[in-house]
Amino acid sequence: MVNSQTLGDSQSFDLKKHIPLLAVLLSGAFITILNQTLLATALPPIMRDLKINESTVQWLQSIFMLVNGIMIPITAFLIGKFSTRSLFLTAMGTFAAGTLIGALSPNFSFLLVARVLQGAGAGIMMPLLQTIMFLIFPVSQRGKAMGMFGLVIAFAPAIGPSLSGYLVDHYPWRSVFYVVFPIALVIIIAASFLLKNVTKQTNPTVDYLSIVLSTLGFGGLLYGFSVAGNLGWLSPNTLISLAVGAVSLYLFITRQLKLDEPILEFRVFKYSIFSLATGLGMIVFASMIATTVILPLFMQNLLGFNALHSGLMLLPGAIVMGFMNPLTGTLFDKYGAKWLLRIGFTILTVTTFFFANLSQDTTFTYLAVLNAVRMVGIAMVMMPSTTLGLNQLPNHLISHGTAMNNTFRQISGAVGTAVLVTITITAASSNSVAGAIHGVNIAFLVAGFIAAFGLLLSFAIRDPKKQSADA
């Protein structure tokens, strides 16, 4: 699936010659992932300027995540259909076009189209980048590669609220798009000169029914779980979306298992270590995403902090995780995943239970420090578990493995957030601030037990350094 030079052993591998390529790829991933949260603190001024209500403006966030989640499952097909250069440039071009439309949007409809285009470009970018990095790097250095990737996916979404908070405090909300657009253009220009074709074009047959079923299946589940926290689990919107998603996903999976050239290869789950590692990654990602939703709500609604301060509270954790990811990648290459996963889940479990003891006297410093320590544990699990799982797959299945890994991570984030937000609301002992805080504590208590379950699962990893042969 890749030129022979790219898969040499670690002795012949020359990282320096790949630095320009990696810089372009990581920059593209950074700017697209940043947009998951960049609009967070810009929503209130958008509401005032475009004269729309809260339920309407939230679609700018929801549609980005929804389109993102729909595109990810079909990237394995796109990687086989198109060259590396054309797919990357198309993804970045789509993202840049959406960004420009967002900056010039005269009304909400144009702004929504902008977010659709941004989400489509971003959805292709992450699995494409992971696939390219796994094909460029030899098995013995993939931990280091995923450490660099982890730095991007940890840091980018965490600085979004703080950056957009600063921009909308000093400039019109369109500045959020104007800042990103020239960066996207520079990346496109650099990629046109530096990006080489790495993936192999297998020219798979287009099965349109599979694409429709994938869109309805994953899109329905993501939307259903996303709105469940706000609308309630028994809301018609929630129930219909989940039902359509579940039935469509079942039909999609059964169809893929019958096709000679499936859009998404579910047979990757025959590799038991891949399945286990994907499950561990889902637990830790859901824990991270749910916390980034619940803690800012707790700070703003119950402790009286503003949006900028709640964003800044998450920043130390993002910085710590950013520095930790390359370190854990190096440790993975040297020692394997077993002890990284066990220690990481231990830290995650303990710190999550500490979050289950919040009160009206809880300080900014306590939240920021505890979240930073918690991110150390998350960093020890997230990228090592991903690398461990993908290392088990032969080369021709890596694009399917990355698409599957990213898809299920998105779903776990939506499910985890919906479940914990629902618990926060239903467990509130009264309408008072103290009662609402009790609901938050119960949510973190449940999250702690889920992390503890992940810790138990991590003990099933026995021989993490054993890799499958390349095929």
C-alpha positions as a printed NumPy array, in Angstrom:
array([[  0.   ,   0.   ,   0.   ],
       [  3.042,   2.227,   0.09 ],
       [  6.362,   2.636,  -1.648],
       [  8.986,   0.232,  -0.34 ],
       [ 11.224,   3.063,   0.876],
       [  8.633,   4.243,   3.354],
       [  8.409,   0.996,   5.243],
       [ 12.016,   0.247,   5.915],
       [ 13.193,  -0.839,   9.33 ],
       [ 14.065,   1.691,  12.006],
       [ 17.768,   1.567,  11.098],
       [ 17.181,   2.843,   7.542],
       [ 14.374,   5.239,   8.448],
       [ 15.372,   8.898,   8.052],
       [ 12.995,  11.195,   9.945],
       [ 14.646,  14.391,   8.661],
       [ 13.568,  13.84 ,   5.066],
       [  9.937,  13.527,   6.196],
       [  9.885,  16.694,   8.365],
       [  8.456,  19.036,   5.653],
       [  5.76 ,  16.48 ,   4.825],
       [  4.89 ,  15.956,   8.503],
       [  4.825,  19.723,   9.121],
       [  2.217,  20.17 ,   6.365],
       [  0.117,  17.214,   7.532],
       [  0.171,  18.181,  11.212],
       [ -0.581,  21.832,  10.4  ],
       [ -3.57 ,  20.779,   8.328],
       [ -4.839,  18.553,  11.123],
       [ -4.259,  21.274,  13.733],
       [ -6.228,  23.986,  11.956],
       [ -9.158,  21.678,  11.125],
       [ -9.369,  20.145,  14.614],
       [ -9.127,  23.632,  16.157],
       [-12.49 ,  24.434,  14.575],
       [-14.291,  21.835,  16.684],
       [-14.257,  24.305,  19.588],
       [-13.194,  27.619,  18.026],
       [-16.764,  28.881,  17.718],
       [-17.681,  28.051,  21.331],
       [-17.364,  31.525,  22.883],
       [-18.329,  33.289,  19.641],
       [-21.901,  31.971,  19.761],
       [-23.406,  34.785,  21.938],
       [-22.257,  37.631,  19.638],
       [-23.412,  35.6  ,  16.599],
       [-26.852,  35.293,  18.256],
       [-27.049,  39.047,  18.794],
       [-25.773,  39.986,  15.335],
       [-27.896,  37.523,  13.332],
       [-30.897,  37.789,  15.696],
       [-31.24 ,  34.057,  16.354],
       [-31.96 ,  32.143,  19.556],
       [-29.806,  29.693,  21.51 ],
       [-31.332,  26.51 ,  20.116],
       [-30.705,  27.739,  16.563],
       [-27.142,  28.925,  17.058],
       [-26.132,  25.589,  18.645],
       [-26.532,  24.031,  15.222],
       [-23.262,  25.693,  14.23 ],
       [-21.52 ,  23.367,  16.684],
       [-23.74 ,  20.327,  16.141],
       [-23.607,  20.363,  12.333],
       [-19.799,  20.54 ,  12.354],
       [-19.533,  17.457,  14.59 ],
       [-22.294,  15.655,  12.687],
       [-20.768,  16.143,   9.213],
       [-17.342,  15.383,  10.67 ],
       [-18.661,  12.093,  12.049],
       [-20.394,  11.194,   8.777],
       [-17.262,  11.775,   6.665],
       [-14.859,   9.772,   8.839],
       [-16.286,   6.282,   8.077],
       [-15.993,   6.744,   4.303],
       [-12.397,   8.014,   4.355],
       [-11.046,   4.459,   4.004],
       [-12.93 ,   4.271,   0.689],
       [-11.724,   7.759,  -0.33 ],
       [ -8.102,   6.882,   0.521],
       [ -8.32 ,   3.892,  -1.827],
       [-10.081,   5.905,  -4.542],
       [ -7.922,   9.034,  -4.677],
       [ -4.235,   9.885,  -4.358],
       [ -2.808,  11.295,  -1.125],
       [ -2.189,  14.718,  -2.683],
       [ -5.603,  15.079,  -4.302],
       [ -7.475,  13.943,  -1.175],
       [ -5.502,  16.203,   1.187],
       [ -5.812,  19.222,  -1.11 ],
       [ -9.532,  18.569,  -1.608],
       [-10.093,  18.273,   2.144],
       [ -8.136,  21.459,   2.882],
       [ -9.738,  23.255,  -0.07 ],
       [-13.223,  22.333,   1.166],
       [-12.314,  23.459,   4.668],
       [-10.858,  26.771,   3.369],
       [-13.939,  27.431,   1.221],
       [-16.149,  26.891,   4.26 ],
       [-13.979,  29.244,   6.311],
       [-14.222,  32.013,   3.69 ],
       [-18.009,  31.599,   3.428],
       [-18.186,  31.812,   7.234],
       [-16.231,  35.069,   7.247],
       [-18.483,  36.624,   4.587],
       [-21.812,  35.088,   5.724],
       [-24.673,  37.613,   5.489],
       [-27.073,  35.364,   7.425],
       [-27.376,  32.16 ,   9.456],
       [-28.045,  29.901,   6.443],
       [-24.719,  30.805,   4.838],
       [-22.975,  30.348,   8.164],
       [-24.478,  26.866,   8.513],
       [-23.259,  25.929,   5.004],
       [-19.822,  27.177,   6.023],
       [-19.766,  24.84 ,   9.022],
       [-20.905,  21.911,   6.841],
       [-17.95 ,  22.47 ,   4.499],
       [-15.538,  22.884,   7.412],
       [-16.818,  19.666,   9.002],
       [-16.487,  17.732,   5.741],
       [-12.864,  18.795,   5.29 ],
       [-11.98 ,  18.104,   8.919],
       [-13.653,  14.685,   8.822],
       [-11.35 ,  13.516,   6.04 ],
       [ -8.216,  15.016,   7.578],
       [ -7.769,  12.999,  10.785],
       [ -8.022,   9.437,   9.404],
       [ -5.98 ,  10.457,   6.349],
       [ -3.194,  11.838,   8.54 ],
       [ -3.138,   8.74 ,  10.769],
       [ -3.016,   6.43 ,   7.76 ],
       [ -0.151,   8.362,   6.152],
       [  1.859,   8.404,   9.398],
       [  1.431,   4.66 ,   9.893],
       [  2.654,   4.015,   6.357],
       [  5.608,   6.402,   6.587],
       [  6.91 ,   5.271,   9.981],
       [  8.261,   1.765,  10.685],
       [  6.491,  -0.2  ,  13.426],
       [  9.267,   0.517,  15.924],
       [  8.713,   4.301,  15.666],
       [  4.953,   4.542,  15.304],
       [  4.548,   5.422,  18.972],
       [  6.64 ,   8.54 ,  18.436],
       [  4.617,   9.385,  15.315],
       [  1.321,   9.05 ,  17.131],
       [  2.749,  11.127,  19.966],
       [  3.148,  14.014,  17.528],
       [ -0.367,  13.423,  16.259],
       [ -1.643,  13.317,  19.84 ],
       [ -0.055,  16.684,  20.563],
       [ -2.184,  18.171,  17.773],
       [ -5.501,  16.585,  18.722],
       [ -5.015,  17.441,  22.399],
       [ -3.865,  21.026,  22.065],
       [ -5.945,  22.27 ,  19.119],
       [ -9.482,  21.854,  20.539],
       [ -8.409,  23.027,  24.001],
       [ -7.118,  26.425,  22.861],
       [-10.235,  27.053,  20.731],
       [-12.44 ,  28.57 ,  23.48 ],
       [ -9.626,  30.78 ,  24.824],
       [ -8.599,  32.   ,  21.359],
       [-12.157,  32.723,  20.233],
       [-12.86 ,  34.358,  23.609],
       [ -9.987,  36.788,  23.033],
       [-10.993,  37.479,  19.422],
       [-14.673,  38.207,  20.094],
       [-13.763,  40.387,  23.082],
       [-11.649,  42.636,  20.847],
       [-13.006,  42.163,  17.308],
       [-16.265,  41.202,  15.49 ],
       [-17.151,  37.488,  15.552],
       [-16.146,  37.1  ,  11.884],
       [-12.529,  37.485,  13.019],
       [-12.707,  33.826,  14.139],
       [-12.925,  32.88 ,  10.453],
       [-10.625,  35.604,   9.119],
       [ -7.772,  34.383,  11.361],
       [ -8.098,  30.784,  10.145],
       [ -8.547,  31.398,   6.403],
       [ -5.038,  32.672,   5.508],
       [ -3.494,  29.83 ,   7.542],
       [ -5.54 ,  27.32 ,   5.547],
       [ -4.369,  28.946,   2.293],
       [ -0.707,  28.737,   3.342],
       [ -1.139,  25.039,   4.17 ],
       [ -2.727,  24.379,   0.76 ],
       [  0.149,  26.147,  -1.035],
       [  2.768,  24.307,   1.03 ],
       [  1.046,  20.955,   0.442],
       [  1.003,  21.496,  -3.316],
       [  4.821,  21.647,  -3.232],
       [  5.717,  19.267,  -0.4  ],
       [  3.075,  16.548,  -0.238],
       [  3.907,  13.233,  -1.896],
       [  1.6  ,  10.36 ,  -2.736],
       [  1.944,   7.777,   0.03 ],
       [ -1.233,   5.714,  -0.055],
       [ -1.923,   3.235,  -2.845],
       [ -4.944,   3.745,  -5.081],
       [ -6.921,   0.505,  -5.182],
       [ -9.824,   2.134,  -7.063],
       [-12.614,   0.427,  -5.078],
       [-16.088,   0.204,  -6.576],
       [-18.499,   2.904,  -5.424],
       [-21.399,   1.319,  -3.552],
       [-23.855,   4.192,  -3.2  ],
       [-26.238,   2.272,  -0.943],
       [-23.394,   1.687,   1.534],
       [-22.604,   5.415,   1.593],
       [-26.285,   6.247,   2.229],
       [-26.535,   3.626,   5.001],
       [-23.26 ,   4.839,   6.557],
       [-24.498,   8.436,   6.552],
       [-27.862,   7.515,   8.089],
       [-26.32 ,   5.064,  10.548],
       [-23.431,   7.026,  11.998],
       [-25.154,  10.384,  11.453],
       [-28.336,   9.206,  13.173],
       [-26.495,   7.849,  16.194],
       [-24.262,  10.907,  16.547],
       [-27.188,  13.309,  16.251],
       [-29.38 ,  11.26 ,  18.596],
       [-26.779,  11.081,  21.328],
       [-25.811,  14.741,  20.82 ],
       [-29.354,  16.042,  21.389],
       [-30.266,  13.532,  24.115],
       [-28.521,  15.573,  26.805],
       [-30.582,  18.683,  25.991],
       [-33.889,  17.326,  24.688],
       [-34.074,  14.217,  26.864],
       [-33.816,  10.522,  25.999],
       [-37.571,  10.176,  25.422],
       [-37.787,  13.144,  23.039],
       [-39.181,  12.161,  19.589],
       [-36.108,  13.707,  17.936],
       [-33.8  ,  11.589,  20.077],
       [-35.737,   8.332,  19.72 ],
       [-36.278,   8.65 ,  15.951],
       [-32.622,   9.572,  15.338],
       [-31.314,   6.681,  17.433],
       [-33.751,   4.211,  15.853],
       [-32.903,   5.284,  12.29 ],
       [-29.206,   5.259,  13.161],
       [-29.281,   1.8  ,  14.76 ],
       [-31.264,   0.143,  11.937],
       [-29.179,   1.825,   9.218],
       [-25.933,   0.89 ,  10.954],
       [-27.049,  -2.75 ,  11.24 ],
       [-27.887,  -2.829,   7.518],
       [-24.591,  -1.085,   6.727],
       [-22.519,  -3.604,   8.694],
       [-24.277,  -6.66 ,   7.228],
       [-23.831,  -5.237,   3.727],
       [-20.118,  -4.553,   4.273],
       [-19.54 ,  -8.152,   5.378],
       [-21.042,  -9.395,   2.088],
       [-19.245,  -7.019,  -0.296],
       [-15.952,  -7.944,  -1.956],
       [-14.858,  -4.297,  -1.697],
       [-16.55 ,  -2.869,   1.417],
       [-16.623,   0.872,   2.081],
       [-15.517,   0.147,   5.655],
       [-13.914,  -3.17 ,   6.578],
       [-15.445,  -4.425,   9.817],
       [-13.216,  -7.496,   9.728],
       [-10.557,  -5.407,  11.478],
       [-12.364,  -6.407,  14.68 ],
       [-11.211,  -9.991,  14.128],
       [ -7.881,  -8.728,  15.499],
       [ -8.601,  -8.994,  19.229],
       [ -5.935,  -6.52 ,  20.363],
       [ -7.289,  -3.935,  17.913],
       [-10.803,  -4.427,  19.308],
       [ -9.629,  -4.138,  22.918],
       [ -7.423,  -1.109,  22.226],
       [-10.281,   0.628,  20.37 ],
       [-12.558,   0.026,  23.367],
       [ -9.984,   1.489,  25.761],
       [ -9.567,   4.503,  23.481],
       [-13.338,   5.032,  23.415],
       [-13.526,   5.055,  27.216],
       [-10.738,   7.589,  27.637],
       [-11.928,   9.847,  24.791],
       [-15.491,   9.902,  26.136],
       [-14.104,  10.79 ,  29.547],
       [-12.048,  13.669,  28.116],
       [-14.784,  15.136,  25.886],
       [-17.508,  14.878,  28.533],
       [-15.302,  16.683,  31.032],
       [-14.601,  19.545,  28.614],
       [-18.381,  20.026,  28.389],
       [-19.377,  19.53 ,  32.043],
       [-16.605,  21.541,  33.744],
       [-17.178,  24.789,  31.771],
       [-20.945,  24.502,  32.406],
       [-20.246,  23.962,  36.105],
       [-17.928,  26.981,  36.223],
       [-20.186,  29.36 ,  34.276],
       [-23.633,  28.337,  35.52 ],
       [-22.854,  27.418,  39.129],
       [-19.668,  29.26 ,  40.138],
       [-20.173,  32.467,  38.135],
       [-17.036,  32.362,  35.961],
       [-17.194,  33.781,  32.425],
       [-16.599,  31.815,  29.207],
       [-12.995,  32.981,  28.828],
       [-12.048,  31.831,  32.337],
       [-13.676,  28.439,  31.825],
       [-11.654,  28.066,  28.627],
       [ -8.46 ,  29.106,  30.401],
       [ -9.138,  26.494,  33.101],
       [ -8.797,  23.767,  30.453],
       [ -5.619,  25.245,  28.967],
       [ -3.038,  23.868,  31.481],
       [ -4.419,  20.378,  30.886],
       [ -4.103,  20.837,  27.137],
       [ -0.507,  22.037,  27.488],
       [  0.376,  19.121,  29.784],
       [ -1.234,  16.634,  27.412],
       [  0.517,  18.235,  24.454],
       [  3.923,  17.739,  26.064],
       [  3.011,  14.277,  27.358],
       [  1.934,  12.791,  24.03 ],
       [  5.405,  12.75 ,  22.383],
       [  6.848,  11.399,  25.655],
       [  4.298,   8.595,  25.914],
       [  4.905,   7.822,  22.231],
       [  8.618,   7.367,  22.896],
       [  7.886,   5.229,  25.96 ],
       [  5.509,   3.111,  23.879],
       [  8.203,   2.434,  21.273],
       [ 10.652,   1.43 ,  24.013],
       [  8.493,  -0.489,  26.513],
       [  5.15 ,  -1.22 ,  24.858],
       [  1.655,  -0.199,  25.943],
       [  0.875,  -2.419,  28.933],
       [  2.178,  -0.3  ,  31.804],
       [  1.363,   3.002,  30.1  ],
       [ -2.295,   1.961,  29.877],
       [ -2.469,   0.659,  33.437],
       [ -0.789,   3.692,  35.011],
       [ -2.777,   6.067,  32.792],
       [ -6.112,   4.534,  33.728],
       [ -5.122,   4.553,  37.411],
       [ -4.449,   8.326,  37.247],
       [ -7.668,   8.888,  35.276],
       [ -9.749,   6.89 ,  37.764],
       [ -8.357,   8.584,  40.879],
       [ -8.602,  12.135,  39.516],
       [-12.132,  11.553,  38.193],
       [-13.265,  10.477,  41.668],
       [-11.64 ,  13.661,  43.059],
       [-13.871,  15.64 ,  40.669],
       [-16.879,  13.996,  42.361],
       [-16.366,  16.236,  45.414],
       [-17.057,  19.707,  43.981],
       [-18.768,  22.504,  45.913],
       [-19.512,  26.225,  45.72 ],
       [-16.121,  26.821,  47.345],
       [-14.186,  24.961,  44.64 ],
       [-11.467,  27.247,  43.266],
       [-10.234,  27.909,  39.744],
       [ -6.795,  26.63 ,  40.762],
       [ -8.168,  23.331,  42.096],
       [-10.064,  22.667,  38.853],
       [ -7.153,  23.654,  36.6  ],
       [ -4.529,  21.614,  38.5  ],
       [ -6.708,  18.528,  38.914],
       [ -7.697,  18.639,  35.242],
       [ -4.019,  18.941,  34.263],
       [ -3.095,  15.878,  36.341],
       [ -6.047,  14.02 ,  34.844],
       [ -4.77 ,  14.861,  31.357],
       [ -1.484,  13.135,  32.205],
       [ -3.449,   9.917,  32.634],
       [ -5.435,  10.499,  29.449],
       [ -2.222,  11.128,  27.479],
       [ -0.818,   7.804,  28.724],
       [ -3.827,   5.975,  27.28 ],
       [ -5.145,   7.788,  24.207],
       [ -2.367,   7.595,  21.623],
       [ -0.679,   4.423,  22.987],
       [ -3.991,   2.532,  22.778],
       [ -4.537,   3.778,  19.214],
       [ -0.997,   2.829,  18.171],
       [ -1.252,  -0.563,  19.864],
       [ -4.459,  -1.399,  18.01 ],
       [ -3.378,  -0.185,  14.569],
       [ -0.015,  -1.929,  14.854],
       [ -1.848,  -5.263,  14.803],
       [ -3.315,  -4.634,  11.348],
       [ -1.663,  -5.493,   8.021],
       [ -0.939,  -2.499,   5.796],
       [ -3.952,  -2.985,   3.518],
       [ -6.283,  -2.633,   6.532],
       [ -4.651,   0.4  ,   8.177],
       [ -6.869,   2.955,   6.4  ],
       [ -9.934,   0.974,   7.534],
       [ -8.541,   0.719,  11.065],
       [ -7.934,   4.477,  11.333],
       [-11.414,   5.241,   9.979],
       [-12.957,   2.754,  12.409],
       [-10.92 ,   4.062,  15.335],
       [-11.871,   7.693,  14.669],
       [-15.532,   6.852,  14.02 ],
       [-16.017,   4.941,  17.247],
       [-14.11 ,   7.612,  19.157],
       [-16.549,  10.257,  17.843],
       [-19.511,   8.11 ,  18.828],
       [-18.078,   7.459,  22.298],
       [-17.571,  11.209,  22.797],
       [-21.197,  11.907,  21.853],
       [-22.501,   9.028,  24.   ],
       [-20.325,   9.932,  26.999],
       [-21.34 ,  13.584,  26.889],
       [-25.053,  12.784,  26.494],
       [-25.059,  10.241,  29.315],
       [-23.131,  12.39 ,  31.791],
       [-25.098,  15.565,  30.99 ],
       [-28.313,  13.59 ,  31.497],
       [-27.026,  12.255,  34.821],
       [-26.036,  15.793,  35.846],
       [-29.575,  17.042,  35.19 ],
       [-31.538,  14.098,  36.62 ],
       [-29.337,  13.643,  39.701],
       [-29.687,  17.263,  40.794],
       [-31.231,  17.06 ,  44.263],
       [-33.033,  20.421,  43.93 ],
       [-33.292,  23.546,  41.801],
       [-30.719,  25.291,  44.008],
       [-27.045,  25.747,  43.139],
       [-26.098,  23.15 ,  45.758],
       [-28.577,  20.695,  44.246],
       [-27.185,  21.239,  40.748],
       [-23.625,  20.726,  42.02 ],
       [-24.769,  17.423,  43.543],
       [-25.822,  16.358,  40.04 ],
       [-22.36 ,  17.235,  38.684],
       [-20.72 ,  15.185,  41.461],
       [-22.883,  12.161,  40.671],
       [-21.938,  12.446,  36.994],
       [-18.236,  12.41 ,  37.873],
       [-18.831,   9.489,  40.235],
       [-20.293,   7.484,  37.333],
       [-17.403,   8.599,  35.115],
       [-14.989,   7.363,  37.797],
       [-16.518,   3.884,  37.741],
       [-16.315,   3.829,  33.93 ],
       [-12.619,   4.754,  34.169],
       [-12.154,   1.972,  36.734],
       [-13.714,  -0.468,  34.241],
       [-11.157,   0.71 ,  31.683],
       [ -8.416,   0.038,  34.231],
       [ -9.644,  -3.549,  34.634],
       [ -9.739,  -4.022,  30.851],
       [ -6.167,  -2.752,  30.539],
       [ -4.975,  -5.826,  32.439],
       [ -6.043,  -7.927,  29.446],
       [ -3.065,  -6.452,  27.553],
       [ -0.372,  -9.087,  27.995],
       [  2.137,  -8.709,  25.203],
       [  1.833,  -5.171,  23.765],
       [  5.092,  -5.284,  21.814],
       [  4.006,  -8.176,  19.645],
       [  3.124,  -6.758,  16.23 ],
       [  1.481,  -8.32 ,  13.221],
       [  3.52 ,  -8.875,  10.112],
       [  3.134,  -6.275,   7.409],
       [  1.063,  -7.432,   4.545]])
